Amino acid sequence: MSLTDHKASNEHPIILFDGVCNLCNASVQFIIKRDQQAKFRFAALQSEFGQKILASQNLDTSELRTFILVDGDKVHLRSTAALEVARRMNWPWKLLYAFIIVPRPLRDAIYNFISRNRYRWFGAQESCMMPTPELRARFLDS
């Protein structure tokens, strides 16, 4: 599926994640399990689709330490992306959006600390996660 074939919309925002990071994969699984309306679509940052989105948004295509939410014409990065995802989830997870009041530089400093250490703390896989046949439609360029 190409970038022009699938534009993010408010109905189906796209989550870009590090496909080899165990913490990132666990986060995606957490979201999928709680996203009963199948609102979100997913793509690994390493995938062709993820790389096209990064390039189209003038983001560094070699930077794989970030979590990105593409929501229509808006692109949210790092802690803001995570909080925007929480806002779209069901109760009680949407309450996490209250942390948006914390200044972004402070939120992102904590996010960046975790991001720098995630492979050491949680490990990494040699290749990106392969979605199950039931979930395949929710993953772009899989």
Secondary structure, DSSP 8 states (H G I E B T S, - for coil): --TTT----SSS-EEEE-TTBHHHHHHHHHHHHH-TT---EEEETTSHHHHHHHHHTT--TT--S--EEEETTEEEEHHHHHHHHHHHS-TTGGGGGGGGGS-HHHHHHHHHHHHHHHHHHH-B-SS-----TTTGGGBTT-
